Amino acid sequence: MAETVKVDIPHKLTREVARQRITEGFDRVRSDATGGMLKFEDQWTGDHLDFRAGMLGQRIVGRLDIHDDHVHIELDLPGFLASLAGKLTGKIRSEGQILLENKKA
């Protein structure tokens, strides 16, 4: 059965810097996808991102909003991936925290 997963990741960055890091993170996902097996589409509208990813017949639809102090992510997971929702949520949270940590460039 499909499931919507919601994750909030706190940050201490400007919205512009958070968006830049998120864009770079999504660019890495695209470049790491080998052999064209992962299909990935994304569309920014201001500080809101709509994205879709598909692989091996499984399709994830997601939304991401950058706020002043956190990033809110929602993922619509199909049946098979919904069974892994807990693990995916933890992975998204930990990777997101690394991506958005307040480090000096």
Secondary structure, 3 states (H helix, E strand, C coil): CCEEEEEEEECCCCHHHHHHHHHHHHHHHHHHCHHHCCEEEEEEECCEEEEEEEECCEEEEEEEEECCCEEEEEEEECHHHHCCHHHHHHHHHHHHHHHCCCCCC
